[in-house]
Amino acid sequence: MANLQLVIAGGVFSLGGVVLGAFLTPLTQLYLEKKREQHAGNRAKLLVGGELLHAQLILRATSERKNWPPVEDVNAFLPTSAWQENRSTLADKVDEDLWTQLVMTYAGLEIDRARFVTANRIPSATPLTAEVAEAMKQESNKLSDLRKKLGIGGGWVDESAFGGQVATERRSD
């Protein structure tokens, strides 16, 4: 009789372990998948935010010049690859308004890339008009605001001191 009770108790504990394992395994997988998605979304935000910072710095530096800078490789000078590679991950991680701003911003950056390429095809020392320089400066400020909406800080000291409105003189090249 004692052996039968031990067998039944062992069977009940085994069955309980199987039921518990069957219940916990999907929950663990669900938790891990959610964490992976969260990390992928954060990584995408960081990469796109870093790319926006790069573009911000390039546009700001270019706006301070008198001439268009020489550009040998537009993909290195003003890249958009982080956006191209991570936009599908970002699509469900940001709200619709921020998504629309990102799409419009990157469309504008593609236009800027084309302008840099075109400026490099015409004779050297092509002047950068004050109007174009000011537009680049304003775009740089907008990129700063967009990075902040993405939750990415950073930038440079005078950006925060002047609320993104940094007064600069145009350098002679």
N, C-alpha and C positions, 0 to 999 in steps of 0.2 A: 504494500500500500504506500509506503514512504517513497519507494522508487517511482511509482506512478505519479505521485504529487511532484516529484522532482522533474520528471519528464514533462508534465503539463506546465509547470512553472517555467522550465527552460523554453518550451514552445511558445508560451505567452510572451516571454521577454524577447524571443527571436522575432515573433510576429510584430511586436511593438517596435523593435528596431527597424524592421523592414518598412513599416508604415511611416515611422518618423523619418527615415532616410528618403522615402518616396516623396514626402512632404517638403523636406528641407532642401533637397537637391534642386528642384525648379526655383525655389525662392532664392537660393544662393546664386544660381545662374542669372536670374532676373536682376538681382542686386549688382552682380559683377558687370552685366551688360549696361545697366544704367550708369555705373561709374565710368565705363569705357566711353560711352557717349558723352558724358560730362567732360571727361578729359579731352576728347576729340574736339568738342565745342570750344573749350578754353584754349586749346592749342591753336585752333583756327582763328580765334579772336586775337591771340597774341601775334600770330604770323601776319594777319591782315593789318593789325594795328602797327606793327613794325614797318610794314611796307608803306602805310600811310605816313608814318613819321619820316621815312626815307624821302618820300615824295615831297613832304612838307619842307624838309631841309633843302632839297634840290631847288624847289620853286623859290624859296626864300633867298637862297644864295644867288640864284640866277637873276632875281628881281633887283639885286644890288649891283649888277654889272651894267656896263654901258653897251656891251655887244653880246650877241648870242654865244653861248659857250660851245666849244668844239665837242661833238658827241661821236665817238667811234662805234659804240654799241648801245643803242637805245634801251635794250633789255637790261643792261647793267646800270645805265644812267637813271632811268625812270622805269623800274620793273613793275609788272602787274601779275607776276606769276603766282604769288601767294593768294591773290584773289581768284585767279583762274583755277587753282588747285583746291581751294577750300570753300568756295562759295556754296557748294551743295551742303556742306556741313553747317555753315552759318545760317542757311535758309530757315531752319526751324529753331535756331537758337536766339534770334533777334526778332523784335516786333516788326510789324509791316512797315511802319514809318521809317525806322532805321534801315531796314532792308532797301527801301526805295532810295534813301539817301546814299547808301553804299553803291547801288547800281548806277545812279546818276553821277556820283563822284568818279567811279571808274570809267564811265563813258567819257567824262571830261578829261580824265588822265590819258585816255587813248587819243583824244584830240591834241592834248599837249605833247604827247609823244610824236605825233605826226608833225606838229609845228617844229619841234626840235630837229627832226629828220629833214624837213623842208629847209629850215634855216641853214643847215649844214651843207645843203646842195648848192646854195647860192654863194657868191664870192665871200671870202673870209672877212672878218671884222664887220659883219652885218650888224648895224645898230639895233639895239633893243629899245623900242620907243618907251617913253615914260608911261603911256597908257597901258601898254602890254606889261611893263614892270609892275605897275600898280595892281593890275588884274592878277598877276602871279602872286603878289603879296596877299591880296584878299583871299585867293584860293588857298594859300598856305594857312591863313587863319582859319578858314573853314575846315581844312583837314585836321587841324588841332582840335576843333570842336567835335568833329566826327569821331576822332580817336577817343575822346573823353566819353562820348555816348556809348562807345563800344566797351568802356570800362578799362581802357588802357591809358595810363598816365604817362609821365615822361615829357620830354621836350627839353627846353633850355630855360635857364634862369630868367632871362628878360621876358620870356613869353608870359609867365605867370605874373610878373611884376607889372606888366602893362596890359593885362587881359587879352593877350594875343595881338595887340596893336603895337607892334614894335616900330619905333621911328628909326629909320636908317637912311644914310646917304648912299647914293649910288657910287660905287667905286669905278675908277677908271681901269680899264683892262690892259 
